Amino acid sequence: MEYAVLSNNLKMPMEGFGVFQVTDKEECKQSVLAAIRTGYRLIDTAAVYGNEDAVGDAVREAIAEGLCTREELFITSKLWVQDMANYDMAEAAIDASLKKSGLEYFDLYLLHQAMKDYFSAWRALEDAYEAGKLKAIGVSNFYAHVLTNFCETVRIKPMVNQVELHPYFAQPQALETMKHYNVQPEAWAPLGGGRYQPFEDEMLQGIAAAHSKSIAQVILRWNVQRGVTVIPKSTKQARIEENFDIWDFTLSDAEMEQISSLDLGYVGPAIKHFDPQFVRGCNNVKIHD
Ligand SMILES: NC(=O)c1ccc[n+]([C@@H]2O[C@H](COP(=O)([O-])OP(=O)(O)OC[C@H]3O[C@@H](n4cnc5c(N)ncnc54)[C@H](OP(=O)(O)O)[C@@H]3O)[C@@H](O)[C@H]2O)c1
């Protein structure tokens, strides 16, 4: 496992395990345990996923089984849009996330979207960070211009920006902006999130065969080799192991370029956070009364 060093010197694993859409509590707990047994140390959940409690249960069981210590784990959660209306709501929601998970702190806590009053919500994250409840704070789905304005404005700059990043949506400009502000890029949907067909691509098949690896392993490797943390999701044991087995090969510069040439930009099924319908949709998702 390789690590990124965040702007506050915290070490963050370059690969983690995502639990979006794993709504069955027992399945979520067992998947996280399988991931930790495999060697993953970063787990990515969110208030809106409804499984912070199952992740907390898995963490406690893993520690009790002697698989790892709490200090070795890097647990991420995210503040949902509903709770970004003002400082007080954000502050209460951070405490609610901690209570649900049963954890004393999160290693990383993110603003899930650049929506509602995200500057006020950020001040609550800054204060929780300084109080030690959050070891690092960051943002998610902040496009280059939004991130730039944000970093030019806030007191504590975000340490991470988690955005959609895979060969079909490579976002080179977003990465340049993150580098400029020393913000670690983290890829959600690193396998395409089921909206693309990388597994049928002949060029990827050729590169995978050349390294005796799978296409999933090749595209995860492509992201980590360009400095991006990846958090693939799977509820299947074999895939959880397959996705973690990316540390014993290196893609050549030519292979990296070939894979990058698949980029479709916004033309394609990438989630478009600037679409008014998407923004209204997020604003309407309520996770509590
Ligand atoms: N910040 C945000 O707005 C945001 C948005 C979306 C996701 N995320 C985070 O990012 C994580 C990953 O994103 P994602 O779950 O959307 O997409 P993903 O990890 O790119 O893809 C997951 C899909 O790929 C399948 N899969 C996993 N490993 C595979 C393999 N080796 N070969 C073939 N198929 C494989 C999974 O099916 P099986 O489970 O059946 O194996 C699942 O259908 C999430 O779990 C979440 O933590 C964040």
The ligand as an SDF file (V2000), in Angstrom:
LIG
                    3D

 48 52  0  0  0  0  0  0  0  0999 V2000
  -18.6080   11.7310   -3.4180 N   0  0  0  0  0  0  0  0  0  0  0  0
  -19.5510   11.3050   -4.2320 C   0  0  0  0  0  0  0  0  0  0  0  0
  -20.4070   12.0620   -4.7220 O   0  0  0  0  0  0  0  0  0  0  0  0
  -19.5540    9.8560   -4.6020 C   0  0  0  0  0  0  0  0  0  0  0  0
  -20.3790    9.4040   -5.6500 C   0  0  0  0  0  0  0  0  0  0  0  0
  -20.3620    8.0560   -5.9660 C   0  0  0  0  0  0  0  0  0  0  0  0
  -19.5210    7.1840   -5.2770 C   0  0  0  0  0  0  0  0  0  0  0  0
  -18.7360    7.6460   -4.2490 N   0  0  0  0  0  0  0  0  0  0  0  0
  -17.8300    6.7470   -3.4910 C   0  0  0  0  0  0  0  0  0  0  0  0
  -16.9940    6.0620   -4.4260 O   0  0  0  0  0  0  0  0  0  0  0  0
  -17.1450    4.6550   -4.2580 C   0  0  0  0  0  0  0  0  0  0  0  0
  -16.9540    3.9470   -5.5870 C   0  0  0  0  0  0  0  0  0  0  0  0
  -17.8520    4.4410   -6.5550 O   0  0  0  0  0  0  0  0  0  0  0  0
  -19.0360    3.5550   -7.1690 P   0  0  0  0  0  0  0  0  0  0  0  0
  -19.4370    2.5400   -6.1700 O   0  0  0  0  0  0  0  0  0  0  0  0
  -20.0830    4.4760   -7.6560 O   0  0  0  0  0  0  0  0  0  0  0  0
  -18.3880    2.9250   -8.4600 O   0  0  0  0  0  0  0  0  0  0  0  0
  -17.1690    1.9120   -8.8000 P   0  0  0  0  0  0  0  0  0  0  0  0
  -16.4330    1.5370   -7.5840 O   0  0  0  0  0  0  0  0  0  0  0  0
  -16.4670    2.5070   -9.9440 O   0  0  0  0  0  0  0  0  0  0  0  0
  -17.9480    0.6670   -9.3890 O   0  0  0  0  0  0  0  0  0  0  0  0
  -18.7020   -0.1750   -8.5890 C   0  0  0  0  0  0  0  0  0  0  0  0
  -19.3890   -1.1560   -9.5400 C   0  0  0  0  0  0  0  0  0  0  0  0
  -18.4020   -1.9560  -10.2030 O   0  0  0  0  0  0  0  0  0  0  0  0
  -18.5920   -3.3400   -9.8720 C   0  0  0  0  0  0  0  0  0  0  0  0
  -17.2380   -3.8970   -9.6760 N   0  0  0  0  0  0  0  0  0  0  0  0
  -16.4270   -3.7750   -8.5960 C   0  0  0  0  0  0  0  0  0  0  0  0
  -15.2620   -4.3830   -8.7990 N   0  0  0  0  0  0  0  0  0  0  0  0
  -15.3050   -4.9370  -10.0360 C   0  0  0  0  0  0  0  0  0  0  0  0
  -14.4040   -5.6970  -10.8060 C   0  0  0  0  0  0  0  0  0  0  0  0
  -13.1980   -6.0030  -10.3330 N   0  0  0  0  0  0  0  0  0  0  0  0
  -14.7850   -6.1020  -12.0460 N   0  0  0  0  0  0  0  0  0  0  0  0
  -16.0020   -5.7740  -12.5220 C   0  0  0  0  0  0  0  0  0  0  0  0
  -16.9080   -5.0320  -11.8520 N   0  0  0  0  0  0  0  0  0  0  0  0
  -16.5650   -4.6130  -10.5980 C   0  0  0  0  0  0  0  0  0  0  0  0
  -19.4430   -3.3470   -8.6020 C   0  0  0  0  0  0  0  0  0  0  0  0
  -20.2740   -4.4750   -8.5470 O   0  0  0  0  0  0  0  0  0  0  0  0
  -20.2560   -5.5280   -7.3160 P   0  0  0  0  0  0  0  0  0  0  0  0
  -20.4670   -4.7750   -6.0440 O   0  0  0  0  0  0  0  0  0  0  0  0
  -21.3930   -6.4240   -7.6490 O   0  0  0  0  0  0  0  0  0  0  0  0
  -18.9250   -6.2220   -7.3870 O   0  0  0  0  0  0  0  0  0  0  0  0
  -20.2930   -2.0800   -8.7860 C   0  0  0  0  0  0  0  0  0  0  0  0
  -21.3950   -2.3580   -9.6440 O   0  0  0  0  0  0  0  0  0  0  0  0
  -18.5570    4.5240   -3.6600 C   0  0  0  0  0  0  0  0  0  0  0  0
  -18.8100    3.2580   -3.0840 O   0  0  0  0  0  0  0  0  0  0  0  0
  -18.5710    5.6780   -2.7010 C   0  0  0  0  0  0  0  0  0  0  0  0
  -17.8740    5.3440   -1.5100 O   0  0  0  0  0  0  0  0  0  0  0  0
  -18.7560    8.9630   -3.9190 C   0  0  0  0  0  0  0  0  0  0  0  0
  1  2  1  0
  2  3  2  0
  2  4  1  0
  4  5  1  0
  4 48  2  0
  5  6  2  0
  6  7  1  0
  7  8  2  0
  8  9  1  0
  8 48  1  0
  9 10  1  0
  9 46  1  0
 10 11  1  0
 11 12  1  0
 11 44  1  0
 12 13  1  0
 13 14  1  0
 14 15  2  0
 14 16  1  0
 14 17  1  0
 17 18  1  0
 18 19  2  0
 18 20  1  0
 18 21  1  0
 21 22  1  0
 22 23  1  0
 23 24  1  0
 23 42  1  0
 24 25  1  0
 25 26  1  0
 25 36  1  0
 26 27  1  0
 26 35  1  0
 27 28  2  0
 28 29  1  0
 29 30  1  0
 29 35  2  0
 30 31  1  0
 30 32  2  0
 32 33  1  0
 33 34  2  0
 34 35  1  0
 36 37  1  0
 36 42  1  0
 37 38  1  0
 38 39  2  0
 38 40  1  0
 38 41  1  0
 42 43  1  0
 44 45  1  0
 44 46  1  0
 46 47  1  0
M  CHG  2   8   1  16  -1
M  END
$$$$
